[in-house]
Amino acid sequence: MEKKVKRLSWLLMVVVLMAAVTACGGGSSNTASGDAEVSGSAGGSKSFKVALLTPGPVNDNGWNANAYNGLLKIKDELKATVQYSEKVAASDMNEFIRGYADDGFNVIIGHGFEFGDVMLEVAKEYPDTWFLVTSSTVSQSPNVASISINNKEQGYLMGTVAALMSSSGTVASIGGSDIPPITNSVKGFKQGAEAAVPGIKVLSSMLGTNDDITKAKETAISFIEQGADVVMTNANAAGSGGIEAAKQSGVLAIGSNQDQNPSAPDTVVTSVIQDYPQAIAVTVKRIMDGELKPEAQLLGVKDGAVYLSPYHSFDSKIPQEKKEKIEAAVQALKDGTIVVNNE
């Protein structure tokens, strides 16, 4: 009886939401209960269905967009039917996950470790559905696996580039929510910067949010006023505030998660990318082929899951000596000569 009530609740929410989208012309998403937005399914084979849940907006040009791009790869390359829910609050996770499971989705992806506990619990009731959690180490037989990309190595490379590009001897890193994936990247940034340029000053702060663009911008401006001439912000949607502050102040920025140079071509030197789109698509392909095991996967530089974006217009401006130092750091992470330890 309880499952039937929840099922009806899920269906009612989707029906109301889709009606609202239609009333608005279908061109923009509308907010469902718990500030979670739901899209309609998009193309592909109807025999295999994949759902994605993200904690923030999929157009953030960062963390959430990374997962969404992975979903598009699944749709385009694996020909699966896909659907996503964005801005899913913790209080709504259970209902959304169960809704997709009841609708017969073969794979449900929770983008972020915060989905882990709910996935583990719900998965027990749906043994024929696969549950994937990103940025996590959870696993549970027979149907829960996780994908994690080495945030420490990502931070190390961001810090390396920032330090080598600094003229003032001061760089800054700003993290969003105080969660392991982000705190690890901020700590890795410090280690990478200090290894590249001994004695460099590293300013850092955690915002406590991934959504407050104004707070990120104000924090970046404060660091710039303290002498930082290169800024890195790893804070999902809020990260754009750090880049905007750098742009307005005439200093440099390092992008995170996706290539963020297009948002500020004269400001963002490079970005250290976490290739979640590829990692997610490959993992779903393994499920389709019956090859995935219920285990945790950790991917890093050596796996091609963490890498530098192009330097774009900065390519001709960066001295070859500095490029070689950056490449040396990449190679050292690949072969294990450098092990980032920021616990």
Secondary structure, DSSP 8 states (H G I E B T S, - for coil): -HHHHHHHHHHHHHHHHHHHHHHTTTSS--B-GGG-EE---BSSEEEEEEEEE-SS-TTSSSHHHHHHHHHHHHHHHH-EEEEEEES--GGGHHHHHHHHHHTT-SEEEE-SGGGHHHHHHHHTT-TTSEEEEES----BTTTEEEEEE-HHHHHHHHHHHHHHH-SSSEEEEEE-SSSHHHHHHHHHHHHHHHHHSTT-EEEEEE-S-SS-HHHHHHHHHHHHHTT--EEEEE-GGGHHHHHHHHHHHT-EEEEEES--GGGSTTTEEEEEEE-HHHHHHHHHHHHHTT---SSEEEE-GGGTSEEE---GGGTTTS-HHHHHHHHHHHHHHHHTSS-----
